[in-house]
């Protein structure tokens, strides 16, 4: 018979966290089942709240939101149970558990968005770029010249990975979570990728006379 985690020392945990770890770590029994039900309800509540916050910008609503919330809560719960022995009490158990469900929501929303929208390389999107950024009508022609120069720089100066990220995020408005999921990486890596891409593009536009070096210094500072 396998030993539950209640046989492991949990001294140093706050009272609530100790109760969670002890109940969830039992091999079976009513305490374990009751704790699992409470945990699932808590995770589902957090998932729904996170989805309400994010869903308007992702085009997901109605029954689909609730379906994603249940999937996220169920998968987060499985991850929490499997990693229960790694909980060290450095934060409250509930705070530790919330991270799992928020990550699951981010992952599932990212997959949903990428599956539904993907990345478009439609040349017409570049022509509409000045309008998207609210360029004054008097400056549209100049802005479109700049957009054309930017498109050339994107195609010639960036790596394939940087180009995909830039087009997805800047041109198509793809949420960062969707890019993270598609690239199988993390937020910091995408931030770094975009930072490097923007530096390359600014340098190319300076060289072509579309930006001044002073403008670039102001952006970088």
N, C-alpha and C positions, 0 to 999 in steps of 0.2 A: 504493500500500500504506500502511495506517495505521501510525503509529509507536506502539510500545508505551510504557508509562510508564517502562520501564527507561532511556529516553532522557532522562528528567527527573531533575534533581539530587535525590538523597535523602540528601545529607550531613546529619549531625545526627541521623539516626534511630539507634536502637539496632540492633545487628547482626541480631537476629531479625526486627525490623520491616522492616529494609532487605531482607532475604531474601524476606519475604512480598510486599512491594510490587514488588520486581523480578520475581519469578516470576509473580505474578498479572497484572502489567502487560504481559507479553509477548503478542504478537498470537496466537501458537499455539505448539505444540511440547510435548514431553514434560514439561518443567519446569512449564509452565502447567497442564497436565492433572493432574500430580501435586499441585501446590499447591491446585488446585480440589478435588481429592478429599480432601486433608487438611483444608481449610477446611470443607467440607461435613460431614465427620465430627465436627469440633470443634463446629460450630454445632448439629448434631443432638444431641450430648451435652449441651450447655448447655440446649437447648430441652427435652429430656427431664427434666433436673434441675429446671428452672423449673416444668414441668408437674407433676412429682411434688409439689413444694412447694405449688402452688396448687390442684390438681385436687380434693382432698377437699371443699373448700368450694364447689365449682362443679358438683358432680354429673356429672363427666366421668371415665370410667375405661376400662380395657381397650384394645381396638383403637383406639377413638376418640382416646385420648391419644397413641398412636403416630402416628396419621394427622395430628393437629394438629402434633406435633413435626416431622414430615417437611415439612409445608406451611410451617411457620415457618422451618425451616432453609433450604429452597429459596428462599423469598422474601427472607430476610435475605441470602443469598448473592448474589442478583441485585442487591439494593440496594448491597451492599458493592462489588461489581465496578463498578457504574455510578458510584459515588461515590469510587472509589479515588484519583482525583487530588485530592480534598479532604482526604485524610489528611495532616496536618502534623507528625506525630510528637510531639504534645504529650502523648500517652500511648503505651503499647505498642500495637502493631497489634492484638494479640489482645483487649486491653481495649476498644479502639475497636470491634472487630467484635462483641464480646459485646453491646454496646448495641443493635445492630440486631436480633439474634435475640430478646433480651428484649422489645423493643418489639413484634416480630411476635407473640410468644406472648401478650402482653397484649391486643393488638388482636384476635387470633383467639379468645381466651377470652371477651373482651367481646362479640364478635358472636355466639358460640355461646350464651352465657347469655341475651342479649337475645332471640335468636331462639326459644329454648326456653321462656323464662319471661315475658318482657315485663314490663309494669308493671300491677299489679292495683289497681283502685280499689274493691274489695269493701268495703262498709260494715262487714261482719263483722270485717275485719282490725283496724279501729279498736277494736272491742269487746274484741278479744283482746290489745290492746297492753299493758295492765297485766300480763297473764300472761307475755308475752314478756320483760318486764323484771324478773320475779321479785318482783312486789309481794306483800307479806304479806297473807294472806286477810282479816285484820282491816281492811285499808285498801283493799280492792278497790273498794268503792262510791265512796270518795273519789277513787281513782285513775281510775275510769271517768268520773267527772264531769270530771276534768282532761283525760282523753283526748277527751271530747266537745268541751270548750272548745278544745283544741288543733286538732281537726279543723276547727272553725269558723274558727279563726284561719288555718289553712293555706288554706282555701277563699276567705277574704276579704282576707287581708293580703299574700299572696305573689303574685308575678308567675306567669304560666303556666309559665315555665321553672323558676323556683324551686320551684313546687309539684310539678312532675314529678320534679325531682331529690330533693326531700325525701321524697316518697312512695316513690320507688324505693329510696333508700338506707336511710331510717329505718324505713319501714313494711314494705317488701317484702324488705329485706336484700339488695338488688342490689349486687354488687361494684362498687367504684369504676371499675374498668377497663371494665365494661359500660356504665356511664353515660357515660364519656368517649367511647367509640366511638359510642354512639347520638347523643350531642349534637355529635359531630364537633368536639371541643375538646380540652383538655388537663387534666391533674390539677389544676394551679394554678387554672384557671378554675372547676372544679367545687368545689374547696375554698373559693374566694371566694364562690361562689354559695350554698353551704351556710352559710358564716359569716354572710352577710347575711340569709339566711332565718331562721336561729336568733335573730339579734338582733331581727328583726321579731316573731317569735313570742313571745319572752320579753317584749317590750314590751307586746304585746297581752294576754298572760296576767297581767302586773302590773296593767294597767289594769282587768282584770276581777276582780282580787282573788285570783287563783289562785297568784300568786307575789308575794313582797315585793321592793321595790327593792333591799334588802340582799342577797337571794338572787341577783339579777341581777348586782350588783357582784361578788359572790364568783365567779360563773361567768366573768365577763369578765376578772377579774384573773389 
